[in-house]
């Protein structure tokens, strides 16, 4: 009996060691090497580089509040917004009084930034955070809502701004999965390339 127990213990220990090596070291190493060899840009965070400087990732939202820029979806990450190390939503339901007040304040901020759109319906994605709190995209409707404000702030023809929006709109995956989205960072960089801001 004792011999059988020791045999089982040795086998158990051997399996732990073998699978630790396979799943804890070999598999991650192989996946990392394949990622770096086949998809280096994606494996390293899909970073966007401008003039040799990393300005962000096309996968992670960034806060914008200047009228001359398109604004991304709100973020509910903690302890600060768009914290990539703490992805998550607010978990507040649509009947939660705090959630309702937060959405109302976001609507007020949008209308204050662009009084000309005061009577227009506000797209939902501009006033509600995504499940991750890091969504880098807004809907085409969310971008259209902001076109007039951005064009006015930059003294551009609104149609020219709409063309940039169209150029930075991603369609549905495989043509039918998900919804079209506008990458806000890419769009704002395209705007800066067209009309550089004084701070640049």
C-alpha positions as CSV (number, residue, x, y, z in Angstrom):
1,X,0.0,0.0,0.0
2,X,2.7,2.4,1.0
3,X,4.6,1.6,-2.2
4,X,1.5,2.5,-4.3
5,X,1.1,5.8,-2.5
6,X,4.7,6.8,-3.2
7,X,4.2,5.7,-6.8
8,X,1.1,8.0,-7.1
9,X,2.9,10.8,-5.4
10,X,5.9,10.6,-7.8
11,X,3.6,10.4,-10.8
12,X,1.6,13.4,-9.5
13,X,4.8,15.4,-8.9
14,X,6.1,14.4,-12.4
15,X,2.9,15.6,-14.0
16,X,3.0,18.9,-12.2
17,X,6.6,19.5,-13.3
18,X,6.0,18.4,-16.9
19,X,2.8,20.5,-17.3
20,X,4.4,23.5,-15.5
21,X,7.2,23.4,-18.1
22,X,4.8,23.0,-21.0
23,X,2.1,25.5,-20.0
24,X,4.1,27.8,-17.9
25,X,7.3,28.2,-20.0
26,X,7.2,26.4,-23.4
27,X,3.8,27.5,-24.6
28,X,4.2,31.2,-23.6
29,X,7.6,31.2,-25.2
30,X,6.4,29.7,-28.5
31,X,3.4,32.1,-28.6
32,X,5.6,35.1,-27.9
33,X,8.2,34.1,-30.6
34,X,5.5,33.4,-33.1
35,X,3.8,36.7,-32.3
36,X,7.0,38.7,-32.7
37,X,7.9,36.9,-35.9
38,X,4.5,37.0,-37.6
39,X,2.7,40.0,-36.0
40,X,5.3,42.2,-34.4
41,X,3.2,45.4,-34.4
42,X,0.1,43.8,-32.9
43,X,2.2,41.8,-30.4
44,X,3.8,45.0,-29.2
45,X,0.5,46.8,-28.6
46,X,-0.4,48.3,-32.0
47,X,1.4,51.5,-31.1
48,X,1.1,54.6,-33.2
49,X,4.3,56.4,-33.8
50,X,4.5,60.0,-35.1
51,X,7.8,61.6,-35.9
52,X,9.6,58.9,-34.0
53,X,7.5,59.4,-30.9
54,X,5.0,56.9,-29.5
55,X,1.7,58.8,-29.1
56,X,-0.6,55.9,-28.1
57,X,-2.1,52.6,-29.1
58,X,-4.9,52.2,-31.6
59,X,-6.4,49.7,-29.1
60,X,-6.6,52.0,-26.0
61,X,-8.7,55.1,-25.7
62,X,-7.2,58.4,-24.6
63,X,-9.0,61.4,-23.0
64,X,-9.6,64.5,-25.3
65,X,-11.5,67.5,-24.0
66,X,-10.2,70.3,-26.3
67,X,-13.0,71.5,-28.7
68,X,-10.7,71.2,-31.7
69,X,-10.5,67.4,-31.1
70,X,-13.0,64.6,-31.4
71,X,-13.8,63.2,-28.0
72,X,-13.7,59.5,-27.2
73,X,-16.2,57.5,-25.1
74,X,-16.2,58.2,-21.4
75,X,-14.2,55.8,-19.2
76,X,-15.1,54.3,-15.8
77,X,-11.7,52.8,-15.0
78,X,-10.1,53.5,-11.6
79,X,-8.4,55.2,-10.1
80,X,-8.4,57.5,-13.2
81,X,-10.0,57.4,-16.6
82,X,-8.5,55.3,-19.4
83,X,-6.3,53.4,-17.0
84,X,-5.1,50.4,-19.1
85,X,-4.0,48.5,-16.0
86,X,-7.6,48.6,-14.6
87,X,-9.9,47.8,-17.4
88,X,-13.6,47.6,-16.4
89,X,-17.0,49.3,-16.5
90,X,-18.9,51.1,-13.8
91,X,-21.3,48.2,-13.2
92,X,-24.1,50.8,-12.6
93,X,-27.5,49.9,-14.1
94,X,-29.6,52.3,-16.1
95,X,-31.9,53.0,-13.2
96,X,-29.1,53.9,-10.8
97,X,-29.5,57.6,-9.8
98,X,-25.7,58.1,-9.8
99,X,-25.5,56.7,-13.4
100,X,-28.4,58.9,-14.5
101,X,-26.8,62.0,-13.1
102,X,-23.4,61.1,-14.6
103,X,-25.0,60.7,-18.1
104,X,-26.9,64.0,-17.7
105,X,-23.7,65.8,-16.8
106,X,-21.9,64.3,-19.8
107,X,-24.8,65.5,-22.1
108,X,-24.6,69.0,-20.6
109,X,-20.8,69.1,-21.2
110,X,-21.3,68.1,-24.9
111,X,-24.1,70.7,-25.4
112,X,-22.0,73.4,-23.6
113,X,-19.0,72.6,-25.9
114,X,-21.3,72.9,-29.0
115,X,-24.4,75.1,-28.3
116,X,-25.3,74.7,-32.0
117,X,-26.1,71.0,-31.4
118,X,-28.2,71.7,-28.3
119,X,-31.4,70.4,-29.9
120,X,-29.8,67.4,-31.6
121,X,-30.0,64.0,-30.0
122,X,-26.7,62.9,-28.4
123,X,-25.4,59.5,-29.5
124,X,-25.4,57.0,-26.6
125,X,-21.7,56.1,-27.0
126,X,-20.6,59.7,-26.2
127,X,-22.2,59.6,-22.8
128,X,-21.8,56.0,-21.6
129,X,-18.6,54.1,-20.9
130,X,-17.8,50.9,-22.7
131,X,-17.5,47.6,-20.7
132,X,-13.7,47.9,-20.8
133,X,-13.5,51.6,-20.2
134,X,-10.8,51.7,-22.8
135,X,-12.7,51.7,-26.1
136,X,-10.7,53.7,-28.7
137,X,-13.6,54.0,-31.1
138,X,-16.8,56.0,-31.3
139,X,-19.7,55.3,-33.6
140,X,-20.0,57.2,-36.9
141,X,-23.0,58.9,-35.4
142,X,-20.9,59.9,-32.4
143,X,-18.3,61.4,-34.8
144,X,-20.9,63.2,-36.9
145,X,-22.3,64.8,-33.8
146,X,-18.9,66.4,-33.2
147,X,-18.1,67.4,-36.8
148,X,-19.5,70.9,-36.6
149,X,-17.7,71.7,-33.3
150,X,-14.3,70.5,-34.6
151,X,-14.7,72.2,-38.0
152,X,-15.6,75.5,-36.3
153,X,-12.7,75.3,-33.8
154,X,-10.2,74.5,-36.6
155,X,-11.8,76.9,-39.2
156,X,-12.3,74.0,-41.6
157,X,-15.0,73.1,-44.0
158,X,-17.2,70.6,-42.3
159,X,-17.2,68.4,-45.4
160,X,-13.4,68.1,-45.2
161,X,-13.7,67.0,-41.6
162,X,-16.4,64.4,-42.6
163,X,-13.9,63.1,-45.2
164,X,-11.3,62.5,-42.5
165,X,-14.0,60.7,-40.4
166,X,-14.8,58.4,-43.3
167,X,-11.1,57.7,-43.9
168,X,-10.7,56.7,-40.2
169,X,-13.9,54.6,-40.0
170,X,-13.4,50.8,-39.7
171,X,-16.1,48.6,-41.1
172,X,-17.6,45.5,-39.7
173,X,-15.2,42.6,-39.1
174,X,-15.6,40.2,-42.1
175,X,-18.3,42.4,-43.3
176,X,-21.0,41.4,-40.8
177,X,-19.5,41.1,-37.3
178,X,-19.8,44.1,-35.0
179,X,-20.6,47.7,-35.9
180,X,-18.5,50.3,-37.8
181,X,-16.3,52.5,-35.6
182,X,-14.2,55.6,-35.8
183,X,-10.7,55.4,-34.2
184,X,-10.5,58.7,-32.3
185,X,-6.8,58.8,-31.9
186,X,-6.1,58.2,-35.6
187,X,-8.8,60.7,-36.5
188,X,-7.3,63.4,-34.2
189,X,-3.8,62.8,-35.6
190,X,-5.1,63.2,-39.1
191,X,-6.7,66.5,-38.0
192,X,-3.4,67.7,-36.6
193,X,-1.6,66.7,-39.8
194,X,-4.1,68.8,-41.7
195,X,-4.1,71.8,-39.3
196,X,-1.3,71.6,-36.7
197,X,-2.2,73.0,-33.3
198,X,-0.1,75.8,-31.7
199,X,1.2,73.4,-29.0
200,X,2.8,71.1,-31.5
